[in-house]
Amino acid sequence: MLERMLKQYIETALWSSYDEREEDGGELLDKNFSINDFSKSELDKARRDLSLFLDKVPSNIKNTKDLAHDFWFHRNHLSSHLCKREEGQIYELAKSFGRIEIYVGDDKNLYFNR
C-alpha cells in the first residue's frame, strides 16, 4: 500500500509543480521528470511523510483511492474539487505536515524543499 501511495504522491507532486528554473515559471515538472529523477534519500523522505500521515489517518478512510493525492494537495494548500473528501479530517492532518515544494537541482535531479 505504501509504495502505491508513494507513486501517486510523486505523480501528483510532479503534475502540480512547475520547473521554476525559467523566469516565466517553466513547464509542469511531469513534462520532463518522473519518480526516477528523485534520489533514494528524497524518496525515503516522501515515504516517511506518507507513513507518518497514514499512522494518523482514521482507519475508515485509509483505503481512500486518492488519499496520497489529497495529502499532497492539502499539505500544500492547493485547491481542487478532487480534495473535498473527508475535508475536515484529512485537510487539517495534511496541513500539519507543512508545505513542501519540489525543485530541480544543479545536477538535474529533483529535491524536496521544506
C-alpha positions in Angstrom: 0.0 0.0 0.0 2.8 2.5 0.9 4.6 2.0 -2.4 1.3 2.5 -4.4 0.7 5.7 -2.4 4.3 6.9 -2.9 3.8 6.6 -6.7 0.5 8.5 -6.5 2.0 11.2 -4.2 5.0 11.8 -6.5 2.9 11.8 -9.7 0.6 14.3 -8.1 3.5 16.4 -7.0 5.0 16.4 -10.5 1.9 17.4 -12.4 1.1 20.1 -9.9 4.6 21.7 -9.7 6.5 23.9 -12.1 10.1 23.8 -13.2 11.0 27.2 -11.9 14.4 27.4 -13.4 12.8 29.5 -16.2 11.8 33.1 -15.4 8.3 32.5 -16.7 7.7 29.7 -14.2 8.5 26.9 -16.7 6.6 23.8 -17.6 4.9 21.4 -15.2 7.5 19.0 -13.9 5.8 15.9 -15.2 6.6 17.0 -18.8 10.3 16.3 -18.3 10.7 14.4 -15.0 9.4 11.3 -13.3 9.8 9.4 -10.0 13.1 8.1 -11.3 14.5 11.7 -11.1 14.4 11.6 -7.3 17.3 10.1 -5.3 16.6 7.2 -2.9 17.1 9.6 0.0 14.5 12.0 -1.4 12.0 9.2 -2.0 12.7 8.0 1.6 11.7 11.5 2.9 8.4 11.2 1.0 7.9 7.6 2.1 8.5 8.7 5.8 5.9 11.6 5.5 3.4 9.2 3.9 3.9 6.6 6.6 3.5 9.2 9.4 0.4 10.6 7.7 -1.1 7.1 7.3 -0.4 6.3 11.0 -2.7 9.3 11.9 -5.4 8.8 9.2 -8.6 7.2 10.7 -8.9 3.6 9.6 -12.3 4.1 7.9 -10.6 6.3 5.2 -7.2 4.7 4.9 -8.1 2.9 1.7 -9.5 6.0 0.0 -8.4 5.8 -3.6 -6.8 9.3 -3.8 -5.5 9.6 -0.3 -1.9 10.3 -1.4 -3.1 12.9 -3.9 -5.2 14.6 -1.3 -2.2 14.6 1.1 0.0 16.5 -1.4 -2.8 19.0 -2.2 -3.9 19.7 1.3 -0.4 19.9 2.8 0.4 22.5 0.1 -2.9 24.4 0.5 -3.7 23.8 -3.2 -7.4 23.9 -4.1 -9.1 21.2 -6.1 -12.5 19.8 -6.4 -10.8 16.4 -6.1 -9.9 17.2 -2.5 -13.3 17.5 -0.9 -13.4 14.0 0.6 -13.3 14.0 4.4 -12.1 17.5 4.2 -12.2 18.2 8.0 -10.2 15.1 9.0 -7.7 14.9 6.1 -7.3 18.6 5.4 -6.2 19.5 8.9 -4.0 16.5 9.3 -2.2 17.1 6.0 -1.7 20.8 6.7 0.0 19.9 10.0 2.9 18.4 7.9 3.7 21.8 6.4 4.2 22.9 2.8 6.7 21.2 0.6 8.0 22.0 -2.8 10.0 20.3 -5.5 12.9 21.9 -7.1 15.4 20.9 -9.8 19.0 20.8 -8.5 22.1 21.8 -10.5 22.6 18.1 -11.0 19.2 17.9 -12.8 17.8 15.7 -10.1 14.6 16.5 -8.1 14.6 17.5 -4.4 12.1 18.4 -1.8 12.4 21.8 -0.2 10.8 22.2 3.2 
